[in-house]
Amino acid sequence: MVKRELCVREAEMAFPAAQSRAVSLHRSASGGIPLRPFVHQVAGHTSILSYDSETICKPLIRREQRFYQSLPPEMYPFTPQYKGVVSVGFEQTSDGSPGLVAYPYLGKDDNSADVDCDHIDNDSTFSQIPSLVSVKRALDYHENLENRATCVQNIAEVSVQLHIETQVTVHVKCNATDSTVDNADDDIRNSIPAKKVTWNPWWLQCHVQQLSRMWLEAQDRKMFNFLLLENVVSRFARPCVLDLKMGTRQHGDDASEEKKARQMEKCAQSTSAQLGVRLCGMQVYQASTRDFLCQNKYYGRSLSLDGFRASLLQFLHNGQRLRTDLLQPILLQLRRLHKVLEAQPSYRFYSSSLLIIYDGASVTDSSQPLPSSSSPPSPVDHVDVRMIDFAHTTYKGFRNDAEVYDGPDKGYIFGMQNVIGILEEIYHQNM
């Protein structure tokens, strides 16, 4: 990856008053905060960027922002902390390459805009994954940034696409200039074809696609608005992340007929219809080889019921053993979240995901009894469960939405019940 020498100084971020805190940040020459790709992104269509070690940012969608601002307190432990909004624009870095830089939010009456994410929800856009060399060359491009058309053309030309099949192993080293493809020889418990990488390749394709699209759309002094959110994997040395698309319905109430039909087809042809959940992406740290085993959303859509169960096993396997020590804390947190969601009448979390996270560097065994729903909550440092992505969430009285629902989100809860049930089976069969 490109390494840049940047000056470090103490700064204070303009968060909402209740969340203000001092952070140590890298400043650009103009005083903005250079943003870097978030390398632990396992799913999604837009690039997640790192603001600092404890904060990520993503393109602002007003509905999602308002939802974070109106969260019921009981959902706080199960969602990322909302930290405000920043304005993001392109800036020439010290080595002449184009980069994204964050500045204090300028407000709605300026030359900033929200990034429109809906129109890139198209599988053909992400049918291939760029190699590391494409990102390195795109970020190292040294031409004058005012020559926008030339820059985009060059980014497109150097983005040599590498199609990654599920039957191959892809070795991506962070200090390499390219990717190499070898035949898979995975000897893990469930024999599911997967990819072993030092960094999850999903962030690569998202970042290159978004960087070039934003550059093409940018006008003189044009800024884009991004949400600041808690980096929920910041405390993990080797974050293992499972992204589950929850619910039996994925389209929001405002979806076009075309998008509605497309989302319904995805649900019908995947485990979403049968289980209320499908695998959207994951990375699992392999202790023996010190790399990550990764799966993406296309693989997740192809899974049968047995395949989905096997994927949960795979997520809990570190290449040497099944992490049975994780089952109790994961189940405890899932049960707590299940109880919270059952008490949220009229909420619908369409197209929301559930993250299950643990630290692959933690290697402790446990043989305690399976927790019940009445087990008292206890802090578990090496496991986390969070809901994310609320661009299509609604509830009674929210933003004057015309469609109002009664009772809790049964599709989401159905999916949670099935995940809990499968993990319980894994527990009983392996303890």
RAWO-V880310 format. One record per pair of residues at least 4 apart in sequence whose C-alpha atoms are under 8 Angstrom apart, sorted by the first residue. I is the first residue (numbers start at 1). J is the second residue. D is the distance in whole Angstrom. If there is no record, write none. Layout:
i:I j:J d:D
i:I j:J d:D
This chain:
i:1 j:132 d:8
i:1 j:136 d:6
i:1 j:174 d:6
i:1 j:175 d:6
i:1 j:176 d:8
i:2 j:136 d:6
i:2 j:139 d:8
i:2 j:140 d:8
i:4 j:94 d:8
i:4 j:95 d:8
i:6 j:26 d:6
i:6 j:27 d:7
i:6 j:28 d:7
i:7 j:26 d:6
i:7 j:27 d:6
i:7 j:28 d:8
i:8 j:24 d:7
i:8 j:25 d:6
i:8 j:26 d:5
i:8 j:27 d:6
i:9 j:24 d:6
i:9 j:25 d:6
i:9 j:26 d:7
i:9 j:27 d:7
i:10 j:22 d:7
i:10 j:23 d:6
i:10 j:24 d:5
i:10 j:25 d:6
i:11 j:22 d:6
i:11 j:23 d:6
i:11 j:24 d:6
i:11 j:25 d:6
i:12 j:20 d:8
i:12 j:21 d:6
i:12 j:22 d:5
i:12 j:23 d:6
i:13 j:20 d:7
i:13 j:21 d:7
i:13 j:22 d:7
i:13 j:23 d:7
i:13 j:104 d:8
i:14 j:20 d:7
i:14 j:104 d:7
i:15 j:19 d:6
i:15 j:20 d:5
i:15 j:21 d:8
i:15 j:83 d:6
i:15 j:84 d:6
i:15 j:85 d:8
i:16 j:20 d:6
i:16 j:83 d:7
i:16 j:84 d:6
i:19 j:83 d:7
i:24 j:52 d:8
i:25 j:33 d:7
i:25 j:52 d:7
i:26 j:33 d:6
i:26 j:34 d:7
i:27 j:31 d:5
i:27 j:32 d:6
i:27 j:33 d:5
i:27 j:34 d:7
i:28 j:32 d:5
i:28 j:33 d:6
i:28 j:34 d:6
i:28 j:93 d:7
i:28 j:101 d:8
i:31 j:103 d:8
i:32 j:101 d:6
i:32 j:102 d:5
i:32 j:103 d:5
i:33 j:51 d:7
i:33 j:101 d:5
i:33 j:102 d:5
i:33 j:103 d:7
i:34 j:51 d:7
i:34 j:99 d:7
i:34 j:100 d:6
i:34 j:101 d:4
i:34 j:102 d:6
i:35 j:49 d:6
i:35 j:50 d:6
i:35 j:51 d:6
i:35 j:99 d:7
i:35 j:100 d:6
i:35 j:101 d:6
i:35 j:102 d:7
i:36 j:49 d:5
i:36 j:50 d:5
i:36 j:51 d:7
i:36 j:100 d:8
i:37 j:47 d:7
i:37 j:48 d:6
i:37 j:49 d:4
i:37 j:50 d:6
i:37 j:203 d:7
i:37 j:207 d:7
i:38 j:47 d:8
i:38 j:48 d:6
i:38 j:49 d:5
i:38 j:50 d:5
i:38 j:56 d:7
i:38 j:203 d:7
i:39 j:199 d:6
i:39 j:200 d:7
i:39 j:203 d:6
i:40 j:199 d:7
i:40 j:200 d:6
i:40 j:203 d:7
i:40 j:239 d:8
i:40 j:241 d:8
i:41 j:48 d:7
i:41 j:200 d:7
i:41 j:202 d:7
i:41 j:203 d:5
i:42 j:200 d:7
i:42 j:202 d:6
i:42 j:203 d:7
i:42 j:241 d:7
i:42 j:242 d:8
i:42 j:243 d:7
i:42 j:280 d:8
i:42 j:281 d:5
i:42 j:282 d:6
i:42 j:283 d:7
i:42 j:296 d:7
i:43 j:202 d:7
i:43 j:203 d:8
i:43 j:243 d:7
i:43 j:280 d:6
i:43 j:281 d:5
i:43 j:282 d:8
i:43 j:296 d:7
i:43 j:297 d:7
i:44 j:206 d:8
i:45 j:117 d:8
i:45 j:120 d:7
i:45 j:121 d:7
i:45 j:206 d:6
i:46 j:58 d:8
i:46 j:59 d:8
i:46 j:117 d:7
i:46 j:206 d:5
i:46 j:207 d:7
i:46 j:210 d:6
i:47 j:58 d:7
i:47 j:203 d:7
i:47 j:206 d:5
i:47 j:207 d:5
i:47 j:210 d:6
i:48 j:56 d:7
i:48 j:57 d:6
i:48 j:58 d:5
i:48 j:203 d:8
i:48 j:207 d:8
i:49 j:56 d:6
i:49 j:57 d:5
i:49 j:58 d:6
i:50 j:55 d:6
i:50 j:56 d:4
i:50 j:57 d:6
i:51 j:55 d:5
i:51 j:56 d:5
i:51 j:57 d:6
i:51 j:102 d:8
i:51 j:228 d:8
i:52 j:56 d:7
i:53 j:231 d:7
i:53 j:234 d:6
i:54 j:230 d:6
i:54 j:231 d:5
i:54 j:232 d:8
i:54 j:234 d:6
i:55 j:228 d:7
i:55 j:229 d:6
i:55 j:230 d:5
i:55 j:231 d:5
i:56 j:228 d:6
i:56 j:229 d:5
i:56 j:230 d:6
i:56 j:231 d:5
i:57 j:226 d:6
i:57 j:227 d:5
i:57 j:228 d:5
i:57 j:229 d:6
i:58 j:226 d:5
i:58 j:227 d:5
i:58 j:228 d:7
i:59 j:114 d:7
i:59 j:115 d:6
i:59 j:117 d:8
i:59 j:224 d:8
i:59 j:225 d:6
i:59 j:226 d:4
i:59 j:227 d:6
i:60 j:64 d:8
i:60 j:65 d:7
i:60 j:85 d:8
i:60 j:114 d:6
i:60 j:115 d:6
i:60 j:225 d:5
i:60 j:226 d:4
i:60 j:227 d:5
i:61 j:65 d:6
i:61 j:114 d:7
i:61 j:115 d:7
i:61 j:116 d:8
i:61 j:391 d:6
i:62 j:66 d:6
i:62 j:391 d:8
i:63 j:67 d:6
i:63 j:390 d:7
i:63 j:391 d:6
i:63 j:392 d:7
i:63 j:393 d:8
i:64 j:68 d:6
i:64 j:389 d:7
i:64 j:390 d:5
i:64 j:391 d:5
i:64 j:392 d:7
i:64 j:393 d:7
i:65 j:69 d:6
i:65 j:227 d:7
i:66 j:70 d:6
i:67 j:71 d:6
i:67 j:390 d:7
i:67 j:393 d:8
i:68 j:82 d:6
i:69 j:82 d:7
i:71 j:75 d:7
i:71 j:76 d:7
i:72 j:76 d:7
i:74 j:340 d:7
i:75 j:79 d:6
i:75 j:337 d:8
i:75 j:340 d:7
i:76 j:80 d:8
i:76 j:81 d:7
i:77 j:386 d:8
i:78 j:337 d:7
i:78 j:385 d:6
i:78 j:386 d:4
i:78 j:387 d:6
i:79 j:386 d:5
i:79 j:387 d:5
i:79 j:388 d:6
i:80 j:229 d:6
i:80 j:230 d:5
i:80 j:231 d:7
i:80 j:232 d:6
i:80 j:386 d:7
i:80 j:387 d:8
i:80 j:388 d:7
i:81 j:229 d:6
i:81 j:230 d:5
i:82 j:227 d:8
i:82 j:228 d:6
i:82 j:229 d:5
i:82 j:230 d:7
i:83 j:227 d:8
i:83 j:228 d:5
i:83 j:229 d:5
i:83 j:230 d:7
i:84 j:227 d:6
i:84 j:228 d:5
i:84 j:229 d:7
i:85 j:104 d:8
i:85 j:105 d:6
i:85 j:225 d:7
i:85 j:226 d:6
i:85 j:227 d:5
i:85 j:228 d:6
i:86 j:102 d:6
i:86 j:103 d:6
i:86 j:104 d:5
i:86 j:105 d:4
i:86 j:106 d:8
i:86 j:225 d:6
i:86 j:226 d:5
i:86 j:227 d:7
i:86 j:228 d:7
i:87 j:102 d:6
i:87 j:103 d:5
i:87 j:104 d:6
i:87 j:105 d:5
i:87 j:106 d:6
i:87 j:112 d:7
i:87 j:223 d:6
i:87 j:224 d:5
i:87 j:225 d:5
i:87 j:226 d:6
i:88 j:100 d:6
i:88 j:101 d:5
i:88 j:102 d:4
i:88 j:103 d:6
i:88 j:223 d:5
i:88 j:224 d:5
i:88 j:225 d:6
i:88 j:226 d:7
i:89 j:100 d:6
i:89 j:101 d:6
i:89 j:102 d:7
i:89 j:221 d:8
i:89 j:222 d:7
i:89 j:223 d:5
i:89 j:224 d:6
i:90 j:98 d:6
i:90 j:99 d:6
i:90 j:100 d:5
i:90 j:101 d:6
i:90 j:215 d:8
i:91 j:98 d:6
i:91 j:99 d:6
i:91 j:100 d:6
i:91 j:101 d:6
i:92 j:96 d:5
i:92 j:97 d:6
i:92 j:98 d:5
i:92 j:99 d:6
i:92 j:145 d:7
i:93 j:97 d:6
i:93 j:98 d:6
i:93 j:99 d:6
i:95 j:140 d:8
i:95 j:142 d:8
i:96 j:140 d:7
i:96 j:141 d:7
i:96 j:142 d:5
i:96 j:143 d:7
i:97 j:138 d:8
i:97 j:139 d:5
i:97 j:140 d:5
i:97 j:141 d:5
i:97 j:142 d:5
i:97 j:143 d:8
i:98 j:139 d:6
i:98 j:140 d:8
i:98 j:141 d:7
i:98 j:142 d:8
i:98 j:145 d:7
i:99 j:139 d:7
i:105 j:225 d:8
i:106 j:110 d:6
i:106 j:112 d:7
i:107 j:112 d:8
i:108 j:112 d:7
i:108 j:113 d:8
i:111 j:221 d:7
i:111 j:222 d:6
i:111 j:223 d:6
i:112 j:222 d:6
i:112 j:223 d:4
i:112 j:224 d:5
i:112 j:225 d:6
i:113 j:222 d:8
i:113 j:223 d:6
i:113 j:224 d:5
i:113 j:225 d:6
i:114 j:224 d:6
i:114 j:225 d:5
i:114 j:226 d:7
i:115 j:224 d:6
i:115 j:225 d:7
i:115 j:226 d:8
i:117 j:121 d:7
i:120 j:125 d:7
i:121 j:125 d:8
i:122 j:126 d:7
i:123 j:127 d:6
i:126 j:205 d:7
i:126 j:206 d:8
i:127 j:163 d:8
i:128 j:161 d:6
i:128 j:162 d:6
i:128 j:163 d:5
i:128 j:164 d:7
i:128 j:205 d:8
i:129 j:161 d:6
i:129 j:162 d:5
i:129 j:163 d:6
i:129 j:164 d:7
i:129 j:201 d:7
i:129 j:202 d:7
i:129 j:204 d:7
i:129 j:205 d:5
i:130 j:134 d:6
i:130 j:135 d:7
i:130 j:159 d:6
i:130 j:160 d:6
i:130 j:161 d:5
i:130 j:162 d:6
i:130 j:204 d:7
i:130 j:205 d:6
i:130 j:208 d:8
i:131 j:135 d:7
i:131 j:159 d:7
i:131 j:160 d:7
i:131 j:161 d:6
i:131 j:162 d:6
i:131 j:178 d:6
i:131 j:179 d:6
i:131 j:204 d:8
i:132 j:136 d:6
i:132 j:172 d:8
i:132 j:176 d:8
i:132 j:177 d:6
i:132 j:178 d:5
i:132 j:179 d:6
i:132 j:204 d:7
i:133 j:137 d:6
i:133 j:158 d:8
i:133 j:159 d:8
i:133 j:160 d:8
i:133 j:177 d:5
i:133 j:178 d:5
i:133 j:179 d:8
i:134 j:138 d:6
i:134 j:155 d:8
i:134 j:158 d:5
i:134 j:159 d:4
i:134 j:160 d:6
i:135 j:139 d:6
i:135 j:159 d:7
i:135 j:204 d:7
i:135 j:208 d:6
i:136 j:140 d:6
i:136 j:177 d:8
i:137 j:141 d:6
i:137 j:155 d:8
i:137 j:158 d:7
i:138 j:154 d:8
i:138 j:155 d:5
i:138 j:158 d:7
i:138 j:159 d:8
i:138 j:208 d:8
i:141 j:151 d:8
i:141 j:155 d:8
i:143 j:147 d:8
i:143 j:151 d:7
i:145 j:151 d:7
i:147 j:151 d:6
i:148 j:152 d:6
i:148 j:215 d:7
i:148 j:216 d:7
i:149 j:153 d:6
i:149 j:216 d:7
i:150 j:154 d:6
i:151 j:155 d:6
i:152 j:156 d:6
i:152 j:212 d:6
i:152 j:215 d:7
i:152 j:216 d:7
i:153 j:157 d:6
i:154 j:158 d:6
i:155 j:159 d:6
i:155 j:212 d:7
i:156 j:212 d:8
i:164 j:168 d:7
i:164 j:170 d:8
i:166 j:193 d:6
i:166 j:194 d:6
i:166 j:195 d:7
i:166 j:299 d:7
i:167 j:183 d:7
i:167 j:184 d:6
i:167 j:193 d:5
i:167 j:194 d:7
i:168 j:181 d:7
i:168 j:182 d:6
i:168 j:183 d:5
i:168 j:184 d:5
i:168 j:193 d:7
i:168 j:194 d:7
i:168 j:195 d:7
i:169 j:181 d:6
i:169 j:182 d:6
i:169 j:183 d:6
i:169 j:184 d:5
i:169 j:185 d:8
i:169 j:194 d:7
i:169 j:195 d:5
i:169 j:196 d:6
i:170 j:179 d:7
i:170 j:180 d:6
i:170 j:181 d:5
i:170 j:182 d:7
i:170 j:195 d:5
i:170 j:196 d:6
i:170 j:197 d:6
i:171 j:179 d:6
i:171 j:180 d:6
i:171 j:181 d:7
i:171 j:182 d:8
i:171 j:195 d:8
i:171 j:196 d:6
i:171 j:197 d:5
i:171 j:198 d:7
i:172 j:176 d:7
i:172 j:178 d:8
i:172 j:179 d:5
i:172 j:180 d:7
i:172 j:197 d:5
i:172 j:198 d:6
i:172 j:199 d:7
i:173 j:179 d:8
i:173 j:197 d:7
i:173 j:198 d:6
i:173 j:199 d:7
i:174 j:198 d:7
i:174 j:199 d:7
i:184 j:193 d:7
i:184 j:194 d:8
i:186 j:191 d:7
i:186 j:192 d:8
i:186 j:193 d:7
i:186 j:194 d:8
i:187 j:191 d:6
i:188 j:192 d:8
i:188 j:314 d:8
i:188 j:317 d:8
i:188 j:319 d:6
i:188 j:320 d:8
i:189 j:314 d:7
i:189 j:317 d:8
i:190 j:310 d:6
i:190 j:313 d:7
i:190 j:314 d:7
i:192 j:310 d:8
i:192 j:311 d:8
i:192 j:314 d:8
i:194 j:293 d:6
i:194 j:294 d:6
i:194 j:295 d:6
i:195 j:292 d:8
i:195 j:293 d:5
i:195 j:294 d:5
i:195 j:295 d:7
i:196 j:291 d:6
i:196 j:292 d:5
i:196 j:293 d:4
i:196 j:294 d:6
i:197 j:201 d:7
i:197 j:291 d:6
i:197 j:292 d:5
i:197 j:293 d:6
i:197 j:294 d:7
i:198 j:290 d:8
i:198 j:291 d:5
i:198 j:292 d:6
i:199 j:291 d:8
i:199 j:292 d:7
i:200 j:283 d:7
i:200 j:292 d:7
i:200 j:294 d:6
i:201 j:205 d:7
i:202 j:206 d:7
i:202 j:296 d:7
i:203 j:207 d:6
i:204 j:208 d:6
i:205 j:209 d:6
i:206 j:210 d:6
i:207 j:211 d:6
i:208 j:212 d:6
i:209 j:213 d:6
i:210 j:214 d:6
i:211 j:215 d:6
i:212 j:216 d:6
i:213 j:217 d:6
i:214 j:218 d:6
i:218 j:222 d:6
i:218 j:223 d:8
i:233 j:239 d:6
i:233 j:357 d:7
i:236 j:358 d:7
i:236 j:359 d:5
i:236 j:360 d:8
i:236 j:361 d:8
i:236 j:382 d:7
i:237 j:359 d:6
i:237 j:360 d:7
i:237 j:361 d:6
i:238 j:285 d:7
i:238 j:359 d:5
i:238 j:360 d:5
i:238 j:361 d:5
i:239 j:284 d:8
i:239 j:285 d:7
i:239 j:357 d:7
i:239 j:358 d:6
i:239 j:359 d:5
i:239 j:360 d:6
i:240 j:282 d:7
i:240 j:283 d:5
i:240 j:284 d:5
i:240 j:285 d:6
i:240 j:315 d:8
i:240 j:357 d:6
i:240 j:358 d:5
i:240 j:359 d:6
i:240 j:360 d:6
i:241 j:282 d:5
i:241 j:283 d:5
i:241 j:284 d:7
i:241 j:355 d:7
i:241 j:356 d:6
i:241 j:357 d:5
i:241 j:358 d:7
i:242 j:279 d:8
i:242 j:280 d:8
i:242 j:281 d:6
i:242 j:282 d:4
i:242 j:283 d:7
i:242 j:315 d:7
i:242 j:354 d:8
i:242 j:355 d:6
i:242 j:356 d:5
i:242 j:357 d:6
i:243 j:279 d:6
i:243 j:280 d:5
i:243 j:281 d:5
i:243 j:282 d:6
i:243 j:353 d:6
i:243 j:354 d:6
i:243 j:355 d:5
i:243 j:356 d:7
i:244 j:277 d:6
i:244 j:278 d:6
i:244 j:279 d:5
i:244 j:280 d:5
i:244 j:281 d:7
i:244 j:353 d:5
i:244 j:354 d:5
i:244 j:355 d:6
i:245 j:272 d:8
i:245 j:277 d:6
i:245 j:278 d:5
i:245 j:279 d:6
i:245 j:280 d:6
i:245 j:351 d:7
i:245 j:352 d:6
i:245 j:353 d:4
i:245 j:354 d:6
i:246 j:272 d:7
i:246 j:276 d:6
i:246 j:277 d:5
i:246 j:278 d:7
i:246 j:350 d:8
i:246 j:351 d:7
i:246 j:352 d:6
i:246 j:353 d:6
i:246 j:354 d:7
i:246 j:411 d:8
i:246 j:412 d:5
i:246 j:415 d:6
i:246 j:416 d:8
i:247 j:272 d:7
i:247 j:276 d:4
i:247 j:277 d:6
i:247 j:349 d:8
i:247 j:350 d:7
i:247 j:351 d:8
i:247 j:410 d:8
i:247 j:411 d:4
i:247 j:412 d:4
i:247 j:413 d:7
i:247 j:414 d:7
i:247 j:415 d:6
i:248 j:267 d:7
i:248 j:272 d:5
i:248 j:273 d:5
i:248 j:274 d:8
i:248 j:275 d:8
i:248 j:276 d:5
i:248 j:277 d:7
i:248 j:411 d:5
i:248 j:412 d:7
i:248 j:415 d:8
i:249 j:263 d:8
i:249 j:264 d:7
i:249 j:267 d:7
i:249 j:272 d:8
i:249 j:350 d:6
i:249 j:351 d:7
i:249 j:411 d:7
i:250 j:263 d:6
i:250 j:264 d:7
i:250 j:267 d:7
i:250 j:350 d:5
i:250 j:351 d:4
i:250 j:352 d:8
i:251 j:255 d:6
i:251 j:259 d:7
i:251 j:260 d:6
i:251 j:263 d:6
i:251 j:264 d:8
i:251 j:350 d:6
i:251 j:351 d:6
i:251 j:392 d:7
i:252 j:350 d:6
i:252 j:351 d:7
i:252 j:392 d:5
i:252 j:393 d:7
i:253 j:392 d:8
i:253 j:403 d:7
i:255 j:259 d:6
i:255 j:260 d:6
i:256 j:260 d:6
i:257 j:261 d:6
i:258 j:262 d:6
i:259 j:263 d:6
i:260 j:264 d:6
i:261 j:265 d:6
i:262 j:266 d:6
i:263 j:267 d:6
i:264 j:268 d:6
i:265 j:269 d:6
i:266 j:270 d:6
i:266 j:272 d:8
i:266 j:301 d:7
i:267 j:271 d:7
i:267 j:272 d:5
i:267 j:273 d:5
i:268 j:272 d:7
i:268 j:273 d:5
i:269 j:273 d:8
i:269 j:301 d:7
i:270 j:274 d:8
i:270 j:278 d:7
i:270 j:300 d:8
i:270 j:301 d:5
i:270 j:302 d:6
i:270 j:303 d:7
i:270 j:304 d:7
i:271 j:275 d:5
i:271 j:276 d:7
i:271 j:277 d:6
i:271 j:278 d:5
i:271 j:301 d:7
i:271 j:303 d:7
i:271 j:304 d:7
i:271 j:305 d:6
i:271 j:308 d:8
i:272 j:276 d:4
i:272 j:277 d:5
i:272 j:278 d:5
i:272 j:415 d:8
i:273 j:277 d:8
i:274 j:305 d:8
i:275 j:305 d:8
i:275 j:414 d:7
i:275 j:415 d:6
i:275 j:418 d:6
i:276 j:411 d:6
i:276 j:412 d:6
i:276 j:414 d:6
i:276 j:415 d:4
i:276 j:416 d:8
i:276 j:418 d:8
i:277 j:412 d:8
i:277 j:415 d:5
i:277 j:416 d:8
i:277 j:419 d:8
i:278 j:300 d:6
i:278 j:301 d:7
i:278 j:308 d:7
i:279 j:296 d:8
i:279 j:297 d:6
i:279 j:299 d:8
i:279 j:300 d:5
i:279 j:301 d:7
i:279 j:308 d:7
i:280 j:296 d:6
i:280 j:297 d:4
i:280 j:298 d:8
i:280 j:300 d:6
i:280 j:301 d:8
i:281 j:294 d:7
i:281 j:295 d:5
i:281 j:296 d:4
i:281 j:297 d:5
i:281 j:300 d:7
i:282 j:294 d:6
i:282 j:295 d:5
i:282 j:296 d:7
i:282 j:315 d:7
i:283 j:292 d:6
i:283 j:293 d:5
i:283 j:294 d:4
i:283 j:295 d:7
i:283 j:315 d:7
i:284 j:292 d:5
i:284 j:293 d:5
i:284 j:294 d:6
i:284 j:315 d:6
i:284 j:316 d:8
i:284 j:317 d:8
i:284 j:318 d:7
i:284 j:360 d:7
i:285 j:290 d:7
i:285 j:291 d:6
i:285 j:292 d:4
i:285 j:293 d:6
i:285 j:318 d:6
i:285 j:360 d:5
i:285 j:361 d:8
i:286 j:290 d:5
i:286 j:291 d:6
i:286 j:292 d:6
i:286 j:293 d:7
i:286 j:317 d:8
i:286 j:318 d:5
i:286 j:319 d:5
i:286 j:320 d:8
i:286 j:360 d:8
i:287 j:291 d:8
i:287 j:318 d:6
i:287 j:319 d:6
i:287 j:320 d:7
i:287 j:360 d:8
i:287 j:361 d:8
i:288 j:318 d:8
i:288 j:319 d:6
i:288 j:320 d:7
i:295 j:299 d:6
i:295 j:300 d:8
i:296 j:300 d:6
i:297 j:301 d:6
i:298 j:302 d:7
i:299 j:303 d:7
i:300 j:308 d:8
i:303 j:307 d:5
i:303 j:308 d:6
i:304 j:308 d:6
i:305 j:309 d:6
i:306 j:310 d:6
i:307 j:311 d:6
i:308 j:312 d:7
i:309 j:313 d:7
i:309 j:422 d:7
i:310 j:314 d:6
i:311 j:315 d:6
i:312 j:316 d:6
i:312 j:423 d:8
i:313 j:317 d:6
i:313 j:322 d:8
i:313 j:426 d:8
i:316 j:322 d:6
i:316 j:323 d:5
i:316 j:324 d:8
i:316 j:326 d:8
i:317 j:321 d:6
i:317 j:322 d:4
i:317 j:323 d:6
i:318 j:322 d:7
i:318 j:323 d:7
i:318 j:360 d:7
i:323 j:327 d:8
i:323 j:365 d:8
i:324 j:365 d:7
i:324 j:366 d:7
i:324 j:427 d:7
i:324 j:430 d:7
i:324 j:431 d:7
i:325 j:364 d:7
i:325 j:365 d:5
i:325 j:366 d:5
i:325 j:367 d:7
i:326 j:330 d:6
i:326 j:358 d:8
i:326 j:383 d:7
i:327 j:331 d:6
i:327 j:423 d:7
i:327 j:424 d:8
i:327 j:427 d:7
i:328 j:332 d:6
i:328 j:370 d:6
i:328 j:371 d:6
i:329 j:333 d:6
i:329 j:380 d:7
i:329 j:383 d:7
i:330 j:334 d:6
i:330 j:356 d:8
i:330 j:383 d:7
i:330 j:384 d:7
i:330 j:385 d:7
i:331 j:335 d:6
i:331 j:371 d:7
i:331 j:420 d:7
i:331 j:423 d:7
i:331 j:424 d:8
i:332 j:336 d:6
i:332 j:371 d:6
i:332 j:372 d:8
i:332 j:373 d:7
i:332 j:375 d:8
i:332 j:377 d:7
i:333 j:337 d:6
i:333 j:384 d:8
i:333 j:385 d:6
i:334 j:338 d:6
i:334 j:385 d:7
i:334 j:416 d:7
i:334 j:420 d:7
i:335 j:339 d:6
i:335 j:373 d:6
i:335 j:420 d:8
i:336 j:340 d:6
i:336 j:373 d:7
i:337 j:341 d:6
i:338 j:342 d:6
i:338 j:413 d:7
i:338 j:416 d:7
i:338 j:417 d:8
i:339 j:343 d:7
i:340 j:344 d:7
i:341 j:408 d:7
i:341 j:409 d:8
i:341 j:413 d:7
i:342 j:408 d:6
i:342 j:409 d:8
i:342 j:413 d:7
i:343 j:408 d:7
i:344 j:407 d:7
i:344 j:408 d:5
i:344 j:409 d:8
i:345 j:395 d:8
i:345 j:406 d:6
i:345 j:407 d:4
i:345 j:408 d:5
i:345 j:409 d:8
i:346 j:394 d:8
i:346 j:395 d:5
i:346 j:396 d:6
i:346 j:404 d:7
i:346 j:405 d:5
i:346 j:406 d:5
i:346 j:407 d:5
i:346 j:408 d:6
i:346 j:409 d:7
i:347 j:393 d:7
i:347 j:394 d:6
i:347 j:395 d:4
i:347 j:396 d:7
i:347 j:405 d:7
i:347 j:407 d:8
i:347 j:408 d:6
i:347 j:409 d:6
i:348 j:393 d:6
i:348 j:394 d:5
i:348 j:395 d:6
i:348 j:405 d:8
i:348 j:408 d:7
i:348 j:409 d:5
i:349 j:390 d:7
i:349 j:392 d:7
i:349 j:393 d:5
i:349 j:394 d:7
i:349 j:409 d:7
i:349 j:412 d:7
i:350 j:390 d:8
i:350 j:392 d:5
i:350 j:393 d:6
i:351 j:389 d:7
i:351 j:390 d:7
i:351 j:391 d:8
i:351 j:392 d:7
i:352 j:387 d:7
i:352 j:388 d:6
i:352 j:389 d:5
i:352 j:390 d:6
i:352 j:391 d:8
i:352 j:392 d:8
i:352 j:393 d:8
i:353 j:387 d:6
i:353 j:388 d:5
i:353 j:389 d:6
i:354 j:385 d:7
i:354 j:386 d:6
i:354 j:387 d:5
i:354 j:388 d:6
i:355 j:384 d:8
i:355 j:385 d:6
i:355 j:386 d:5
i:355 j:387 d:6
i:355 j:388 d:7
i:356 j:383 d:8
i:356 j:384 d:6
i:356 j:385 d:5
i:356 j:386 d:7
i:357 j:383 d:6
i:357 j:384 d:5
i:357 j:385 d:6
i:358 j:382 d:5
i:358 j:383 d:4
i:358 j:384 d:6
i:359 j:382 d:5
i:359 j:383 d:7
i:362 j:382 d:7
i:367 j:431 d:7
i:370 j:427 d:8
i:371 j:375 d:6
i:380 j:384 d:8
i:394 j:398 d:6
i:394 j:401 d:7
i:395 j:401 d:8
i:395 j:404 d:7
i:395 j:405 d:7
i:396 j:401 d:7
i:396 j:404 d:6
i:396 j:405 d:7
i:397 j:401 d:7
i:409 j:413 d:6
i:410 j:414 d:6
i:411 j:415 d:6
i:412 j:416 d:6
i:413 j:417 d:6
i:414 j:418 d:6
i:415 j:419 d:6
i:416 j:420 d:6
i:417 j:421 d:6
i:418 j:422 d:6
i:419 j:423 d:6
i:420 j:424 d:6
i:421 j:425 d:6
i:422 j:426 d:6
i:423 j:427 d:6
i:424 j:428 d:6
i:425 j:429 d:6
i:426 j:430 d:6
i:427 j:431 d:6
